[in-house]
Amino acid sequence: MKHTLRNCLFSLWLAVFALAGCATTSHVITGKPREPIEPSQVTLYSSAPPNFEEIAVIDASSRSSFAFGDQKKMDAVIERLKKAAASLGANGVLLQHTGSDGGGGGVGAGISKGVGGGGVSIGTSIFTSSANKTGRALAIYVPPESR
């Protein structure tokens, strides 16, 4: 029995981390992909360089990143954009839009009266869920002379 429970817990743990690692990026090819490169070779651009070739439009989210705080979540989005661009052989990411999705919170309260003991309990809770960060960018190839 103990061995079976351990196997179930291990399987559950693997499933959680597999889901957490699921892709939270998508892309639409709009140009010609190149050979993949390392994400560390991808440059982030907030404005267009003088000369570039568009390869794809990429969307990314901080969902499942385990990042806390707005800045850390946005850092996760940028890293995911760079990784997706690198997989298409793009050496640049031209940021087009950032934002937030979802999120929410709420307040709950409850009262219960015990049977037989006559006790009463009152409970309250407050929960918050900060929104995931999102980003859209162009995966681009910038020739060395245009950097």
C-alpha positions as CSV (number, residue, x, y, z in Angstrom):
1,M,0.0,0.0,0.0
2,K,2.8,2.4,0.9
3,H,4.6,1.7,-2.3
4,T,1.5,2.3,-4.4
5,L,0.8,5.6,-2.6
6,R,4.4,6.7,-3.2
7,N,4.1,5.9,-6.9
8,C,0.9,7.8,-7.2
9,L,2.4,10.9,-5.5
10,F,5.4,10.7,-7.7
11,S,3.2,10.4,-10.8
12,L,1.2,13.4,-9.6
13,W,4.4,15.4,-9.0
14,L,5.6,14.6,-12.6
15,A,2.3,15.6,-14.1
16,V,2.3,19.0,-12.3
17,F,5.8,19.8,-13.5
18,A,5.0,18.5,-17.0
19,L,2.0,20.9,-17.1
20,A,4.0,23.7,-15.7
21,G,6.5,23.2,-18.5
22,C,3.9,23.3,-21.2
23,A,4.5,25.8,-23.9
24,T,3.0,29.2,-23.2
25,T,4.2,30.7,-26.4
26,S,2.7,30.5,-29.9
27,H,3.9,31.8,-33.2
28,V,2.8,32.5,-36.8
29,I,5.5,32.2,-39.5
30,T,5.5,35.3,-41.7
31,G,8.9,35.0,-43.3
32,K,11.6,32.4,-43.7
33,P,12.9,30.6,-40.6
34,R,16.6,30.0,-40.2
35,E,18.7,27.5,-38.3
36,P,18.0,27.7,-34.5
37,I,20.4,29.6,-32.3
38,E,20.9,30.0,-28.6
39,P,18.4,32.3,-26.8
40,S,21.3,34.3,-25.3
41,Q,22.2,35.4,-28.8
42,V,18.7,37.1,-29.3
43,T,18.6,40.9,-28.8
44,L,15.5,42.6,-27.5
45,Y,14.5,45.7,-29.5
46,S,11.9,48.3,-28.4
47,S,12.1,50.1,-31.7
48,A,12.9,48.7,-35.2
49,P,16.6,48.5,-36.2
50,P,17.4,50.1,-39.6
51,N,17.4,46.8,-41.5
52,F,15.8,43.5,-40.6
53,E,13.9,40.5,-42.0
54,E,10.6,39.5,-40.3
55,I,10.4,35.8,-39.5
56,A,7.3,35.4,-37.3
57,V,4.8,36.9,-34.9
58,I,5.3,35.5,-31.4
59,D,2.9,35.6,-28.4
60,A,4.0,34.6,-24.9
61,S,2.6,34.5,-21.4
62,S,4.0,34.3,-17.9
63,R,1.5,31.5,-17.1
64,S,3.1,28.5,-15.3
65,S,6.4,30.4,-14.8
66,F,6.3,30.4,-11.0
67,A,7.4,34.0,-11.1
68,F,6.0,36.4,-8.5
69,G,5.6,40.1,-9.0
70,D,5.0,42.1,-12.2
71,Q,8.6,42.6,-13.1
72,K,9.5,38.9,-12.6
73,K,6.5,37.9,-14.7
74,M,7.5,40.3,-17.5
75,D,11.1,38.9,-17.4
76,A,9.6,35.4,-17.9
77,V,7.6,36.7,-20.9
78,I,10.7,38.3,-22.5
79,E,12.7,35.1,-21.9
80,R,10.0,33.0,-23.5
81,L,9.8,35.4,-26.5
82,K,13.6,35.1,-26.9
83,K,13.5,31.3,-26.7
84,A,10.8,31.1,-29.3
85,A,12.6,33.5,-31.6
86,A,15.9,31.6,-31.2
87,S,14.1,28.3,-32.2
88,L,13.2,30.0,-35.5
89,G,16.7,31.3,-36.1
90,A,15.8,34.9,-35.3
91,N,18.6,37.0,-33.6
92,G,16.2,39.7,-32.6
93,V,12.8,40.2,-30.9
94,L,11.0,43.5,-31.8
95,L,8.6,44.0,-28.9
96,Q,5.2,45.2,-30.1
97,H,2.8,44.9,-27.1
98,T,2.8,43.9,-23.5
99,G,-0.1,43.5,-21.2
100,S,-1.9,41.4,-18.6
101,D,-4.6,38.7,-18.7
102,G,-7.1,37.3,-16.2
103,G,-6.5,37.7,-12.6
104,G,-9.1,38.4,-9.9
105,G,-9.8,38.0,-6.3
106,G,-12.6,37.7,-3.8
107,V,-13.8,37.7,-0.3
108,G,-15.7,34.9,1.4
109,A,-17.4,34.5,4.8
110,G,-19.2,31.6,6.5
111,I,-21.0,30.8,9.8
112,S,-21.6,27.4,11.1
113,K,-23.2,26.0,14.3
114,G,-22.1,22.7,15.7
115,V,-24.7,20.0,16.4
116,G,-24.7,18.7,20.0
117,G,-21.8,20.9,21.2
118,G,-23.6,24.2,20.8
119,G,-20.5,25.9,19.4
120,V,-20.5,28.5,16.7
121,S,-17.6,29.2,14.3
122,I,-17.2,32.1,12.0
123,G,-14.6,32.2,9.2
124,T,-13.6,34.7,6.6
125,S,-11.1,34.5,3.7
126,I,-9.6,36.9,1.2
127,F,-7.8,35.7,-1.9
128,T,-6.1,37.4,-4.7
129,S,-4.8,36.2,-8.0
130,S,-2.4,38.6,-9.8
131,A,-2.7,38.6,-13.6
132,N,-0.3,36.8,-15.9
133,K,1.8,39.1,-18.1
134,T,1.6,38.8,-21.8
135,G,3.7,40.0,-24.7
136,R,3.7,40.1,-28.5
137,A,6.7,40.6,-30.6
138,L,8.2,40.1,-34.1
139,A,10.9,37.5,-34.4
140,I,13.4,39.2,-36.7
141,Y,16.8,38.6,-38.3
142,V,19.1,41.6,-38.2
143,P,22.1,41.4,-40.5
144,P,25.4,42.0,-38.6
145,E,26.0,45.3,-40.4
146,S,22.6,46.7,-39.1
147,R,23.3,46.1,-35.4
